[in-house]
Amino acid sequence: TGNGDRADPTLADWIRRDAARLSAESLEPQSPTDAARIGRLLDQASAARVVVLGELNHWIAEKTLFRLWWLERLARRRPLVLAEE
């Protein structure tokens, strides 16, 4: 975008508007709105043949808990075949 490190305003607006926030302690949605947003994402992901969980940052220890949180919820909806790097 040519504006250095600043995020594209459209992307930043979308993130502020549509992001689902999880509690740092429990990894549970912080509000009913957050839970509904995550539910919609899980609905879409559970209909997919392949779901890729990316690594937010290699040096963050909580990434394992975050991945397990998503895998547990996806596995409740349909059988999984899991592959990891």
Backbone hydrogen bonds, N-H to C=O, Kabsch-Sander energy under -0.5 kcal/mol:
donor,donor_aa,acceptor,acceptor_aa,energy
6,R,3,N,-1.4
12,A,8,D,-2.6
13,D,9,P,-2.4
14,W,10,T,-2.1
15,I,11,L,-2.6
16,R,12,A,-2.4
17,R,13,D,-2.3
18,D,14,W,-2.9
19,A,15,I,-2.1
21,R,19,A,-0.5
23,S,28,E,-3.1
27,L,23,S,-2.3
30,Q,21,R,-2.3
35,A,31,S,-2.4
36,A,32,P,-2.3
37,R,33,T,-2.2
38,I,34,D,-2.4
39,G,35,A,-2.5
40,R,36,A,-2.2
41,L,37,R,-1.9
42,L,38,I,-2.8
43,D,39,G,-2.4
44,Q,40,R,-2.1
45,A,41,L,-2.9
46,S,42,L,-2.8
47,A,43,D,-0.8
47,A,44,Q,-0.6
48,A,45,A,-1.1
53,L,51,V,-0.6
54,G,52,V,-0.8
56,L,54,G,-0.7
60,I,57,N,-1.8
61,A,59,W,-0.6
63,K,60,I,-1.5
64,T,61,A,-1.3
66,F,62,E,-2.6
67,R,63,K,-2.6
68,L,64,T,-2.6
69,W,65,L,-2.3
70,W,66,F,-2.0
71,L,67,R,-2.8
72,E,68,L,-2.7
73,R,69,W,-1.7
74,L,70,W,-2.6
75,A,71,L,-2.8
76,R,72,E,-1.3
77,R,74,L,-1.3
78,R,74,L,-1.6
82,L,80,L,-0.5
